[in-house]
Amino acid sequence: MLGESLGAALQTLERPGLAIIYSSALVPPDLKVTVLPRAGEAAEQAREILEPHSLALHPVAPGLYAVVRANLPRPAPQVAPALSRLERAPARESDPPPMSDVVVEGTREAGEGSDVSTAQLLDRAQINAQPGLRDDAFRSAARVPGITMNGLSAAPHVRGGGEDEVLALLDGFPIRQPYHLSGYQSVFSVIDPQLLSSMDVFTGGFPARFGGRMSGVFDMRLPDRYGASTRGLGMSFFNASARGSDVISGIDGWDWLGMGRIGTLGLVLDAVAPEVAEPSYGDFVGRLRWLSSADSEIALYVLGARDSLDIDNEDRTEHARVDSRSLYAWLRGEHHWDDGAQLTVWFGNTSLTSSRVGESDDPLISFGRLYDSRAASIWDLRARYALPLGLTQELQLGGEWSAGSAHYDYNSHVEFSPEIAALFGKPQTLSKRFVESPQVHEAHFFASHRWDVTPTLTTEMGFRLERDSGFGFDPHAMLDPRLAVKWAFRPHTQMRVQWGRFHQSDEVNELRVQEGMTAFDRPQRSDHLILGLDHQLENGVGLRAEAFSKRQLDPRVRFENLFDRLAILPELEPDHVRVAPDSSELRGVELSAERRGHPISWWASYTWAQALDDIDSVEVPRSWDQRHAVTLGTSYQRGRWDAALVGTAHSGWPITDLITTANGAVLDTRSGDRVPTYFSVDMRVRYHWFLERSDLAVAFELTNALDRNNSCCRELTARLNPDGTSSFGTRQVDSLPLLPSVSVQWSR
């Protein structure tokens, strides 16, 4: 906890029966913990870490405390490096305004100062306030403007980018396959939000320390407080879980944290819809940590996940079994020096395996089968060094090296009916066979310099130099410059300008053999320009406006289905097509407002955006383009009750029409139509029993509470005519229907 952001430390101390609210004026993002708490009770620990900053904890209601200015004389300000782990709060010239709500700011690890680049910091309360399909860290990010999901999948599109363009980190280590059922729609993430203390969500223009992906970053963090003694059990329609953390008795400086989940959705489906699917999944996270001193720590992390799915489509013309396993094990070491410098090192291994076996059989359309087996192992060595230069500057240097090897065994064969082959311009028979063991090596270096030029003007300049080599492409050296400027031209208003170049190369587990690709594709490049304005009203409402432009001059080829985006075996479908843009333009404007308070908090956002591909000099919307999106959400907490309600609406996604003529069916203009507007309301109501030393909570939730038929896409249909010919058409495919859920959580 020592050296950690004071706000983050207060969040980790929260537990059932102890909620802490505070003003960002009293607890700014750069305020650090300067003492190690000795008390056993969480409330007393909070008082201990607040006292050096002349702050106190004031009871507001049963179980609710507010951070206020203590009625004590303020000690003289400490003269110390700006980024020291023992940093104290600077003296304030005047009292802050009355207590308001937390301003969402970009954050960094302890000892790194605040980011100039924009991030949405989701703390534990915000992550868990999102109703609907809970137990999923990534779905909680859907409240952030610019993030798009298709309703079924937890994999996000960030500001028009692809689902594979997001970097997921857990305490700084890359989680390359962060989803369960990654072979079919990536329905859940492998990280339970109950385990996180916070998550930084970057939707563009991220700092130079992040690389490898070109659209967004989900930087997740486990609780950092040493020796927190917690236990928890949970059961819902989706999983059963157990978690805990504690010191290791009899060994000074050691503590542990762990959580395991087993999926229960298969049991629910067996009871209510036994013929739909048979999913099975589970995951676990563990951390063993040694604090060798107040300035050094070493931690061993283990994250594992497994899942399997047997699934048929509605007409029983398609069946598949999908299996996957992932295991991450890494060491993380951190040391702080008295001058404020900090070194963090990661070393670990990622092991990924997956398989798909399936068959499609519709006599009027196609017959096909496939076998797809993959295994990959990736070693990572990463280091980051932050050095304060006086009181107003910071230099950060780092490097990342990875070596990956994989084995692919893919075999597919599909035969289309003559009419279907002619309709989609495909050969009647298509076979793919690939067996290979490629390797990929990556070496990245980055540097950045942050400078508080004046009390109101901060700049951050940096670059990444990346060199990647692998199977099928020559070594590439790529330079990514980054620049961010933040100007607080008024006490509660700041303006931001960000520009940067971002490259993305395929990792060894990302060879698209299912598309007939027998070598890794060239690196992609995206240039980001972001203009932002933040303003904090006196009543605690935080306002934000951002305009962004992302230019991809030579995007790589991708493959997608024109009609059915929920196809079980997409590459066996006749509407599976190749998309080869000459360039892409992703642009938009985002407006958002948020107020956090007690007993009611709320948030709202509106986004106008375009995701366009230039194909043969014609602008074509991407299949996930949504021009307008609105989100309204509120949460309520008083006494033993809490509730949340979120409404989401957005323009329907583009779709390609199938037109029936006298001469048969023909394809209309690509993405020339749109499915109807999407609208969904999710809600949760929860009641707590505060026991002597623990909390028992029962929650009832509804996903798509209005049971609206939200169309995601269309499915190709065929009918045999009396004269022996075939007629083709499409029918609507809906996203998730009304989904009720009941969950029980016990924690202490």
ZIJONOR-V683292 format. One record per residue. N is the residue number from 1. PSI is psi as a letter, one per 40 degrees, with the letter a starting at -180 (NA if undefined). OMEGA is omega in degrees with one decimal (NA if undefined). D_FIRST is the distance of its C-alpha to the first C-alpha in Angstrom with 1 decimal. Layout:
# ZIJONOR-V683292
[[N PSI OMEGA D_FIRST] [N PSI OMEGA D_FIRST]]
This chain:
# ZIJONOR-V683292
[[1 d -178.0 0.0] [2 h -178.2 3.8] [3 e -179.9 6.2] [4 i 172.7 5.3] [5 h -177.9 8.4] [6 d 178.4 8.8] [7 d 178.9 11.1] [8 d 179.2 9.2] [9 d 177.4 6.6] [10 d 178.7 10.0] [11 d -179.2 11.5] [12 d 178.6 9.5] [13 e 179.8 10.5] [14 i -180.0 14.0] [15 i 177.7 16.6] [16 h -178.7 20.4] [17 e 177.6 21.5] [18 g 175.0 18.4] [19 h -175.8 18.5] [20 h 175.1 17.0] [21 i -177.4 18.9] [22 i 177.9 18.6] [23 i 176.2 20.5] [24 e 173.8 19.4] [25 d 177.5 21.4] [26 d -178.2 19.1] [27 g 179.2 15.8] [28 i -175.7 16.7] [29 d -176.2 14.9] [30 e 177.5 14.3] [31 h -171.5 12.7] [32 i 173.3 9.3] [33 h -175.4 6.8] [34 e 178.9 8.9] [35 i 173.3 8.5] [36 h -179.5 7.0] [37 i -179.4 8.7] [38 e -176.6 11.7] [39 i 178.5 13.6] [40 d -178.5 14.5] [41 i -176.1 15.3] [42 d -179.7 13.0] [43 d 178.6 15.0] [44 d 175.9 14.7] [45 d 177.8 10.9] [46 d 179.0 11.3] [47 d -179.2 14.0] [48 d -177.4 12.1] [49 e 177.0 9.5] [50 d -172.0 12.7] [51 d -179.9 15.1] [52 e 179.6 14.6] [53 e -179.0 15.6] [54 f 176.7 18.6] [55 i -177.5 17.5] [56 i 178.8 18.1] [57 h -175.8 18.2] [58 h 178.4 21.8] [59 h 179.8 23.4] [60 d 179.5 25.5] [61 i 178.4 26.8] [62 h 178.8 26.3] [63 e -178.0 22.8] [64 h -179.9 22.1] [65 i 177.1 20.2] [66 i 174.2 20.3] [67 h -178.3 18.2] [68 i 176.0 21.0] [69 h -179.8 21.7] [70 i 177.3 21.9] [71 f -179.6 25.4] [72 i 174.8 24.4] [73 h -178.5 25.4] [74 h 176.2 23.0] [75 i 177.9 22.0] [76 i 179.9 23.3] [77 i -179.7 21.3] [78 h 174.7 19.6] [79 h -176.2 21.3] [80 i 176.2 18.8] [81 i -173.8 18.7] [82 d -174.3 17.9] [83 e -178.5 15.2] [84 i 177.3 13.7] [85 d -179.5 10.0] [86 f -176.8 11.0] [87 h 174.7 12.8] [88 i -179.0 14.2] [89 i 174.8 16.1] [90 i 177.4 19.7] [91 i 179.7 22.5] [92 h -177.5 24.2] [93 d -178.9 27.9] [94 i 179.0 28.5] [95 i 177.6 27.1] [96 i 177.0 25.8] [97 i 178.9 28.0] [98 i -173.5 27.8] [99 h 177.1 24.8] [100 a -174.8 25.1] [101 i -174.7 23.1] [102 h 174.5 20.3] [103 h 177.9 21.8] [104 h -178.3 21.2] [105 i 168.8 20.0] [106 i 179.8 19.3] [107 i 177.0 15.7] [108 i 179.9 14.3] [109 i -178.6 11.4] [110 h 177.5 9.0] [111 e -175.3 11.7] [112 e -177.1 14.6] [113 i -176.8 15.8] [114 i 179.6 17.5] [115 i 169.9 20.1] [116 d 177.5 23.7] [117 i -176.2 24.8] [118 h 169.6 24.8] [119 i 171.4 22.4] [120 h 178.4 22.2] [121 h 174.6 18.7] [122 h 177.5 19.0] [123 a -174.7 16.3] [124 d -178.7 16.6] [125 d -179.7 19.2] [126 d 179.2 21.3] [127 d -176.3 21.2] [128 e 178.7 22.5] [129 e -176.8 24.9] [130 h 178.8 27.2] [131 a -179.4 30.1] [132 b 178.6 32.6] [133 g -176.4 31.8] [134 a -179.4 28.4] [135 f -177.1 26.1] [136 h -176.8 25.9] [137 d -175.6 23.1] [138 d -179.8 25.6] [139 d 178.3 28.0] [140 d 179.8 25.5] [141 e -179.6 25.7] [142 e 178.2 29.4] [143 e -177.8 28.7] [144 h 178.2 27.9] [145 i 178.7 31.2] [146 e -179.5 32.7] [147 h -175.5 31.6] [148 h 174.2 34.6] [149 i -175.1 35.0] [150 e 179.0 38.3] [151 d 178.8 37.5] [152 d -175.4 37.7] [153 i 172.9 35.3] [154 e -179.7 31.6] [155 h -174.9 32.0] [156 i 161.8 31.8] [157 h -177.7 34.1] [158 h 179.2 32.2] [159 f 173.7 34.6] [160 e -179.8 37.6] [161 i 179.5 36.2] [162 i -178.3 36.7] [163 d -178.5 34.6] [164 e -175.4 33.9] [165 f -178.1 32.5] [166 h 176.4 28.8] [167 h 177.6 26.0] [168 h -179.5 23.5] [169 i 171.9 20.2] [170 h -173.2 17.6] [171 f 172.9 14.4] [172 e -178.0 17.0] [173 h -175.8 19.8] [174 h 174.4 23.1] [175 g -167.7 24.3] [176 d 177.1 28.0] [177 g -169.9 29.5] [178 e -174.3 27.1] [179 i 164.4 29.8] [180 i 178.7 31.8] [181 f -179.1 35.6] [182 d 177.2 35.2] [183 e 175.8 39.0] [184 g 169.2 39.8] [185 e 175.7 38.1] [186 g -166.4 34.4] [187 d -178.8 34.2] [188 i 170.8 30.6] [189 i -175.7 27.4] [190 e -179.4 25.8] [191 h 176.6 22.4] [192 h -178.5 22.1] [193 d 178.0 20.4] [194 d -175.8 19.2] [195 e -173.5 16.7] [196 i 170.3 15.2] [197 d 178.7 12.5] [198 i 175.9 14.4] [199 h 172.7 17.2] [200 h 179.3 18.6] [201 h 175.0 22.3] [202 h 179.2 24.4] [203 e 177.2 28.1] [204 i 175.3 29.4] [205 f -173.7 29.2] [206 i -173.3 25.8] [207 i -174.8 24.5] [208 e -179.8 25.9] [209 e 177.1 22.9] [210 h 178.9 24.1] [211 i 179.1 27.5] [212 d 175.2 29.9] [213 i -169.4 30.3] [214 e 179.5 32.1] [215 d -174.4 31.4] [216 i 179.1 27.8] [217 h 169.4 24.3] [218 h -175.6 22.1] [219 g -173.9 18.6] [220 i -177.6 16.8] [221 h 173.3 13.2] [222 i 176.6 12.0] [223 h -175.3 9.2] [224 e -174.0 5.9] [225 h -178.2 4.9] [226 h 169.5 6.4] [227 e 178.8 9.9] [228 h -179.7 10.6] [229 h -177.9 14.4] [230 i 173.1 16.2] [231 i 178.5 19.7] [232 i 174.7 21.8] [233 i -179.7 25.3] [234 i 176.9 27.1] [235 h 176.6 30.6] [236 a 176.3 32.2] [237 e -174.1 35.2] [238 d 178.7 33.1] [239 i 169.9 31.0] [240 h -172.5 29.9] [241 i 172.7 26.3] [242 h -179.1 24.2] [243 i 178.7 20.4] [244 i 174.6 18.0] [245 i -178.7 14.8] [246 i 169.3 14.4] [247 i 173.4 14.1] [248 h -173.2 17.2] [249 h 175.4 19.4] [250 e 180.0 20.7] [251 h -177.2 18.6] [252 h 172.7 15.8] [253 e -178.5 12.6] [254 h 171.6 13.7] [255 i -177.6 12.8] [256 i 176.5 14.5] [257 h -179.5 14.8] [258 i 176.4 18.2] [259 i 176.0 20.7] [260 i 178.9 24.4] [261 i 172.2 27.1] [262 h -178.5 30.8] [263 h 177.9 32.9] [264 e -178.2 35.4] [265 d 178.6 37.2] [266 d 178.5 39.9] [267 d 179.2 40.8] [268 d -179.7 41.0] [269 d 176.8 43.2] [270 d -177.4 45.4] [271 d -172.7 46.1] [272 d -178.5 46.7] [273 g -171.8 47.7] [274 e -175.2 48.4] [275 e -176.9 50.1] [276 c -175.6 47.4] [277 i 177.2 44.8] [278 g 178.8 43.2] [279 i 174.2 39.5] [280 h -177.6 37.3] [281 i 178.1 33.6] [282 i 177.8 30.4] [283 i 176.1 26.9] [284 i 176.5 24.0] [285 h 177.6 20.4] [286 i 175.8 18.6] [287 h 173.9 15.7] [288 h -170.0 15.6] [289 i 175.9 12.8] [290 h 173.6 13.1] [291 g -175.6 10.6] [292 d 176.4 13.6] [293 a 178.1 12.1] [294 e -175.7 9.4] [295 e -175.0 10.6] [296 i 174.6 11.6] [297 i 175.1 11.2] [298 h -178.4 14.0] [299 i 173.3 14.2] [300 h -179.3 17.5] [301 i 172.1 18.1] [302 h 176.0 21.4] [303 h 179.6 22.7] [304 i 177.6 26.3] [305 i 174.5 28.8] [306 i 176.7 32.5] [307 i 174.9 35.1] [308 i -176.8 38.8] [309 h 166.9 41.1] [310 h -172.9 44.9] [311 i 173.6 46.2] [312 i 172.9 49.6] [313 i -172.6 50.5] [314 d -176.6 52.5] [315 e -178.5 55.9] [316 f 177.0 55.1] [317 e -177.9 56.0] [318 h 179.3 52.7] [319 i 178.2 50.6] [320 i 168.0 47.7] [321 h -176.2 45.2] [322 h 179.1 41.9] [323 i 174.3 39.4] [324 i 176.9 36.2] [325 i 174.2 33.5] [326 i 179.1 30.3] [327 h 177.5 27.9] [328 h 175.8 24.9] [329 h -178.9 23.3] [330 i 173.8 21.1] [331 i 176.2 18.9] [332 h 177.7 15.9] [333 i -177.0 15.0] [334 h 177.1 12.8] [335 i 177.7 13.3] [336 h 175.0 12.8] [337 i -177.0 15.7] [338 d -179.8 16.4] [339 e 178.3 18.4] [340 e 179.1 15.7] [341 i -178.6 16.9] [342 h 175.9 14.9] [343 h 176.1 16.5] [344 h -177.9 15.7] [345 h 175.8 18.4] [346 h 173.2 19.5] [347 h -176.2 22.6] [348 a -177.4 24.0] [349 i 174.0 27.0] [350 h 178.1 28.2] [351 h -177.1 31.2] [352 h 172.8 33.1] [353 i 178.3 36.4] [354 i 176.7 38.5] [355 i 173.2 42.1] [356 h 175.0 44.4] [357 h -176.4 47.9] [358 i -177.1 50.1] [359 i 172.8 53.4] [360 i -176.2 54.9] [361 g 173.1 58.5] [362 h -170.2 60.3] [363 d -178.1 63.9] [364 e -176.8 64.5] [365 c -175.6 61.4] [366 i 169.5 60.1] [367 h -180.0 59.5] [368 i 175.7 56.6] [369 i 179.1 54.3] [370 i 172.1 51.4] [371 h -174.3 49.3] [372 h -180.0 46.0] [373 h -176.9 43.8] [374 i 174.1 40.9] [375 h -178.5 38.4] [376 i 175.1 35.9] [377 h -176.0 33.5] [378 h 174.8 31.2] [379 h -178.9 29.3] [380 h 168.6 26.5] [381 h -176.9 25.1] [382 i 177.3 22.8] [383 i 178.9 21.2] [384 h -178.0 19.6] [385 h 179.3 19.5] [386 h -176.8 18.5] [387 h 175.6 20.1] [388 h 176.6 20.3] [389 g -174.2 23.9] [390 a -176.3 24.1] [391 e -170.3 22.6] [392 e -176.2 23.9] [393 i 176.0 23.8] [394 h 173.6 21.8] [395 h 179.6 23.4] [396 h 179.6 22.0] [397 i 179.2 23.9] [398 i 177.6 23.7] [399 i 178.8 25.9] [400 h 177.6 26.4] [401 h 176.5 29.1] [402 i 176.7 30.3] [403 h -176.6 33.4] [404 i 174.2 34.7] [405 i -176.6 37.7] [406 i 173.4 39.2] [407 h 179.6 42.4] [408 h 173.4 44.2] [409 h -173.9 47.2] [410 h 178.7 48.5] [411 h 177.3 51.9] [412 i 178.0 53.2] [413 h -179.7 56.7] [414 i 177.7 57.8] [415 h -179.6 61.3] [416 i 173.6 61.9] [417 i -178.2 65.0] [418 d -179.3 67.4] [419 d 180.0 66.9] [420 d 178.5 63.0] [421 d 179.1 63.2] [422 d -178.3 65.5] [423 d -175.2 63.3] [424 e 177.8 60.1] [425 f -178.6 61.8] [426 i 171.1 60.7] [427 i -178.9 62.7] [428 d 178.9 63.9] [429 h -178.8 62.1] [430 h -179.8 58.8] [431 i 177.0 57.2] [432 h 178.0 54.1] [433 h -178.6 53.4] [434 h 173.1 50.6] [435 h -176.7 49.4] [436 i 178.5 47.3] [437 g -177.5 44.3] [438 i 174.3 42.8] [439 i 177.8 40.1] [440 h 175.7 37.8] [441 h -179.8 35.9] [442 h 175.1 33.5] [443 h -176.5 32.2] [444 i 174.3 30.2] [445 i 177.6 29.1] [446 i 176.3 27.4] [447 i 176.6 26.8] [448 i -179.8 25.8] [449 h 177.7 25.9] [450 h -173.6 24.3] [451 h 170.9 26.1] [452 g -174.1 25.9] [453 d 173.9 29.7] [454 i 176.7 29.9] [455 e -177.3 27.6] [456 e -175.4 28.9] [457 h 179.9 29.5] [458 h 177.1 27.0] [459 i 172.5 28.2] [460 h 179.1 26.7] [461 h -179.3 29.2] [462 i 176.6 28.8] [463 i 171.2 30.6] [464 h 173.2 30.5] [465 h -173.4 33.2] [466 h 176.1 33.7] [467 h -177.2 36.3] [468 i 176.0 37.1] [469 i -178.2 40.0] [470 a -174.2 41.2] [471 h 172.9 44.0] [472 e 175.6 46.7] [473 i -179.1 45.4] [474 i 177.7 45.5] [475 h 179.9 42.4] [476 h 171.8 41.1] [477 h -173.7 39.3] [478 h 178.7 37.6] [479 h -179.4 36.2] [480 g 174.0 33.9] [481 i 178.7 33.5] [482 i 178.3 31.0] [483 h 176.8 31.1] [484 h 178.4 29.2] [485 h 177.1 30.0] [486 h -177.4 28.5] [487 h 176.3 30.5] [488 g -172.7 29.6] [489 e 171.7 33.2] [490 i -175.0 32.8] [491 d -177.0 30.0] [492 e -177.1 29.2] [493 h 176.1 30.7] [494 i 178.8 29.8] [495 i -179.0 31.7] [496 i 172.2 30.5] [497 h -179.1 32.7] [498 h 174.4 31.6] [499 i 179.0 33.8] [500 i 174.9 33.1] [501 h -174.3 34.8] [502 h 177.0 33.4] [503 i 176.8 34.9] [504 h 176.2 34.6] [505 i 175.3 36.3] [506 h 170.2 36.9] [507 i -170.1 34.8] [508 d 179.7 36.8] [509 e -173.4 36.3] [510 f 175.7 37.7] [511 h -172.4 41.3] [512 g -177.8 43.4] [513 d 179.9 46.1] [514 e 178.9 46.9] [515 e -178.1 48.2] [516 e 178.6 50.4] [517 h -178.0 48.1] [518 e 175.3 48.7] [519 i 178.4 46.5] [520 i -178.5 43.1] [521 i 177.5 43.5] [522 i 176.5 43.1] [523 i 175.6 39.7] [524 i 178.8 39.4] [525 h 177.9 38.6] [526 h 177.1 37.5] [527 h -176.6 37.4] [528 h 169.2 35.2] [529 h -174.8 35.9] [530 h 172.3 33.8] [531 h -175.7 34.5] [532 i 177.5 32.2] [533 h 177.6 32.2] [534 i 177.2 29.6] [535 h 178.6 30.4] [536 h 178.5 28.8] [537 i -179.2 31.4] [538 d 179.7 31.3] [539 e 175.6 31.3] [540 e 179.4 28.0] [541 h 175.8 29.5] [542 h -178.9 28.0] [543 i 178.6 30.8] [544 h 173.5 30.7] [545 h 178.5 33.6] [546 h 170.6 33.6] [547 h -176.3 36.5] [548 i 173.9 36.2] [549 h 177.9 38.6] [550 h -176.5 38.1] [551 h 176.0 41.1] [552 h -171.8 41.7] [553 d -177.3 44.9] [554 g -176.5 45.6] [555 i -178.4 43.7] [556 i 177.9 44.2] [557 i 173.3 46.5] [558 i -178.1 45.0] [559 h 179.7 46.7] [560 i -179.8 46.7] [561 h -178.4 49.0] [562 d -173.7 51.2] [563 c -169.0 51.5] [564 h 179.2 49.2] [565 e 176.2 45.6] [566 e -179.5 44.8] [567 h -178.0 47.3] [568 d 178.5 46.3] [569 g -168.1 47.8] [570 d -175.9 47.9] [571 e 175.8 49.6] [572 e -178.3 52.6] [573 i -179.8 53.3] [574 d -179.0 56.0] [575 e 177.2 54.0] [576 h -170.2 51.4] [577 i 177.9 52.0] [578 h 178.3 50.9] [579 h -175.4 49.4] [580 g -179.3 49.8] [581 i 170.9 48.9] [582 d 175.6 50.0] [583 i 179.5 47.0] [584 i 178.2 44.6] [585 h 180.0 43.5] [586 h -175.3 40.5] [587 i 179.8 40.2] [588 i 176.6 39.2] [589 h -178.5 38.0] [590 h 176.3 35.1] [591 h -178.9 34.8] [592 i 177.0 32.0] [593 i -179.1 31.0] [594 i 171.9 28.3] [595 h 176.7 27.5] [596 h -178.5 24.7] [597 a 178.6 25.7] [598 h 8.4 26.6] [599 e -172.5 28.6] [600 h 168.2 29.6] [601 i 178.4 27.8] [602 i 176.2 29.8] [603 i -178.9 29.9] [604 i 177.8 32.9] [605 i 172.7 33.8] [606 h 179.7 37.0] [607 h 166.3 37.5] [608 h -174.8 40.7] [609 i 173.6 40.6] [610 h 174.0 42.9] [611 g -169.8 42.4] [612 h 171.0 45.7] [613 h 173.3 47.2] [614 h -178.5 50.2] [615 h -179.0 52.6] [616 f 177.0 56.0] [617 e 175.6 55.7] [618 h 177.7 54.9] [619 h -177.5 51.6] [620 h 177.8 50.5] [621 h 172.6 47.5] [622 i -173.1 45.0] [623 e 176.9 45.1] [624 e 177.7 41.7] [625 h 173.4 42.7] [626 h -172.1 42.2] [627 d -176.4 43.5] [628 h 177.4 42.2] [629 h -179.6 39.1] [630 h 174.5 38.0] [631 h 175.3 35.1] [632 h -179.2 34.8] [633 i 176.6 32.1] [634 i 175.3 31.2] [635 i -174.8 29.0] [636 h 177.4 29.7] [637 h 175.1 27.8] [638 h 178.5 29.4] [639 b -176.8 29.3] [640 e -175.1 29.6] [641 i 164.8 30.7] [642 i -176.7 29.1] [643 i 177.3 30.9] [644 i -179.7 30.8] [645 h -178.8 33.7] [646 h 174.1 33.8] [647 h -178.4 36.9] [648 h 176.2 37.3] [649 i 174.6 40.5] [650 i 177.8 41.4] [651 i 176.8 44.6] [652 i -178.5 46.0] [653 i 179.7 45.4] [654 i 179.1 48.3] [655 i 176.7 50.8] [656 h -178.8 54.0] [657 i 169.2 57.1] [658 h -174.4 59.8] [659 h 177.5 63.2] [660 h 179.0 66.2] [661 i 178.7 69.5] [662 d -179.7 73.1] [663 e -179.9 72.5] [664 a -177.5 69.3] [665 i 175.3 65.6] [666 i 177.8 64.1] [667 h 176.2 60.5] [668 a 179.1 59.9] [669 h -179.9 57.9] [670 h -179.4 54.5] [671 f -177.8 51.8] [672 e 179.9 54.7] [673 i 177.2 53.8] [674 i 173.0 50.7] [675 i -178.6 49.8] [676 i 179.4 49.6] [677 h 178.6 46.7] [678 h 175.8 43.6] [679 h -179.6 42.5] [680 i 175.2 40.1] [681 h 176.6 38.6] [682 i -177.4 35.7] [683 i 175.5 34.7] [684 h 172.5 32.6] [685 h -175.8 33.1] [686 i 178.3 30.8] [687 h -178.2 31.2] [688 h 165.5 28.7] [689 h 179.9 29.7] [690 h 179.0 27.2] [691 a -173.2 27.7] [692 d -178.8 26.8] [693 e -176.9 23.4] [694 i -177.5 23.4] [695 h 175.0 24.6] [696 h -176.2 27.6] [697 h 175.3 28.2] [698 h -176.6 31.4] [699 i 172.8 31.7] [700 h -176.1 34.8] [701 i 174.2 34.6] [702 h 169.4 37.2] [703 h -173.4 37.0] [704 f -172.4 40.0] [705 d -180.0 40.9] [706 e 179.1 44.2] [707 f -179.7 45.2] [708 h 176.6 46.2] [709 g 179.9 47.8] [710 h -178.3 45.6] [711 h 176.7 47.4] [712 d -170.4 45.4] [713 a -179.9 48.4] [714 i -178.8 51.8] [715 h 179.3 53.4] [716 h 178.1 56.6] [717 i 179.8 59.5] [718 i 178.6 62.9] [719 h 178.2 66.2] [720 h -179.4 69.4] [721 i 179.5 72.4] [722 d -178.5 75.9] [723 e 177.5 77.3] [724 e 176.7 74.8] [725 i -179.3 72.6] [726 i 173.8 68.9] [727 i -176.5 67.3] [728 i 178.0 63.6] [729 a 177.0 61.3] [730 i 174.3 57.6] [731 i -175.2 56.0] [732 h 172.8 52.8] [733 h -176.4 49.6] [734 i 173.3 47.1] [735 a -172.6 43.3] [736 h 174.2 41.6] [737 a 172.7 43.7] [738 h -179.9 42.5] [739 h 174.3 39.9] [740 i 177.5 39.0] [741 i 174.1 36.1] [742 h 179.1 35.0] [743 i 176.9 31.6] [744 h 179.3 30.3] [745 h 172.1 26.6] [746 h -179.0 25.4] [747 i 174.0 21.8] [748 NA NA 20.1]]
